[in-house]
Amino acid sequence: MYGSTDCSESSAMADLLNDLGVQFEFRAVNRDDAAAREWEQLDGDKLPVLRFGNNAFVRGFDRIKIQQLFGWVGC
């Protein structure tokens, strides 16, 4: 997950992932230059960005989409 330590949506996404029991790595783009470059290549516009595997992305904090991605709610 790419986010910022100053972003409330990044904190909310991290909290939701923890609540769902999802293991993830938080990449703070405002504190890590390498993470910022990776984020810019993926999106570079919106935070947070959740990368799941090579093809699944959630841009911005979208609770329903995250829950669907991890099988917690139906479509």
N, C-alpha and C positions, 0 to 999 in steps of 0.2 A: 504494500500500500504506500503510495506517495502522498504525502500531506505536509502540513506545516504545523509547527508547535504553537503558532499564533492563530490558527484557524479553528473555529468552533465546530465546523462541519467535519474536519479531520478528526477531532476528538470524539464527535458523535459516532463516526464510522468505526473508529477503533473500539469504542465502548460496545457497539453492536456486534462486531466480530468477536470480541471477548465473550459477550453474553451468549453467542451462538456456539462457542467452543471452537472457533476457527483459529488455527495457528497462522500467524502472519508476521511479516517483517515490516516495521514502520520505517519508511525512508523520509526523513525530514528534509525537504528541498530547501528550506531556509537555513539549514545548518550544515548541509553536506553537498559539496560541489558536484560530486559524482552522481548523487541522487538527483540533483537539479538537472544535470545534462540528460540523464535517462528519462526523466519526466518530460523534458522539452521534446525529446524524440517521440515519446508516446502521445503527448497531448500538448503540454506547454501552455495551456490556457486555463483550465479549471482544476481546482483542488476540492476534495481529494480525488485521487484516481486509484482504483483497485484493479490490479492485474491478477487474473486467475488463469494460470497456464499461459499459453502463447496467444490465445485468441479471444478470451473473454475479458472485457473491460467494463468497469462501472465508473463513469465520470460524474463527479459530484456525489453528494450523499443522497442516495435513493434507497430508502429502507426496504421497500417492496422488492426492488430488483435484487438487492443483496440477499434477502430472505429466499427469493425464488432460486437464485444461483446456488444456494446451499440446501435447497430442498425443504425449506420450512413452511412455505405456503404454496397453494396452487396458483395456476394462471388465471 
